[in-house]
Amino acid sequence: MKFPALLLAASMAAGWSSLAYAAGCQYDMQCKGERICQQGQCVFPDAEETAEAGGPAPLPATKRTPAPPPARGCCTVAGKLKLSPAAASDTSLASGDACQGLTASGKPVPGTICN
């Protein structure tokens, strides 16, 4: 009778240890965002470097630059046209403002700014 109880206890112990390991991560794809898997824990890459160095995290050397504005066009009755050169250089124009669009032949057509 003791042998089945011992076998049951051994199998439960093995099962608990595998469940504890499965609770953490095993590879980077299991971590959200930019975090990576290190020793079964999801950590940010900078946290790993500072833990090894023993100091505070260094400031990033590069700043993110904003994305260039989307190409603007002039929505007219003839469709979305390129802005006239005078309107294309005016950066203060916003969506819905009046503009002049140029057809393929160079004829100006009135419309409104659209993206």
N, C-alpha and C positions, 0 to 999 in steps of 0.2 A: 504494500500500500504506500510505502514511503517513496518508492521509485517514481510512480506517476505524479505524486505531489512535487517531487524534486524536478522532474521533467517539465511540469507546468510552470513552476517558478522560474526555471532557466529560460523557457521560451518567452515568458512575459518580460523578463529583464532584457532580453535581446530585442523584443518589440518596442519597448520604451526607449531604448537608446537609438534605434533607427528613427523613431518619431521625433525625438529631440533634434536629430541632425536634419531631418526634412523640414523643420520649422524655419531654418535660416535659408540663405541662398546657396546655390551651388555654382552658378555662373552669372556673368554680368547682365545677360538678357532678362533675368528674373528681377532685377532692380529697376525702379522707376527713374525716369529722367536721366541725368548724367551720372548717377551713382554707379559704383562698381561693386562687385562681390569680393570681399576680403575676409578670409577666415570665417565664412558662414554669415557675415553681416554685410548689409548694403551700406556703403560709405561714399562720401564725395571724394573724388581723387585728391583734392587739396588737403583734406583731413588726413589722408594717408601720408603725404609728404611731410606735413607739419608734425605728425606723431613721430616720424623717424628723425626729424631734425631737432625736435624738442623745443621749438620756438613758435611764435605766432605765425599765422598764415601771411605769406607775402601778398602785397597788393598786385592785382593784374597789371601787366605792363602795357597792354593795349586797351583802348577804349572802343566800344562798338560804335560804328558810324551808322546813322539812320539810312534806311534804304532810299534810293533815289525816288522822287515822286513818279507816279505812273504817267504814262504818256497821255496827254490831254488831246482832246479833239473837239470839234465844233459840230454838235448835233443839229442838223438842218432837215428841211423837207426832202433833200436829195440824199440823206443818210449822214453817217459820221464822216466828216471831212477834216483834212489837215487845217490847222489854224493859219490865218494869214501871218506873215512875218512880224507885223507890228504886235499882234495879239500873242504870238508864241513867246516873245521875249518878256511879256508882262507877267511877272510871277504873282501879282496881287489878285489875279482873276481866280474866282472860285466857281465850283459847279453851279450852274444856273445863270451865271452872268452872260450878258450879250456878247457875241463874237461874230467874226466874219470867217467863214470857211472857204477854202479854195477848191474848186473842182479840178479835174485833170487838165482842163483847158486853161485854167488860171482865172476863171470867172469867180468873183466873190459872191457868197451866198450867206444871208444872215441866219443866225441860229443862236444856240446857247452852249456854254462850256459843258462838256461831259467827259467822263473817264472811259 
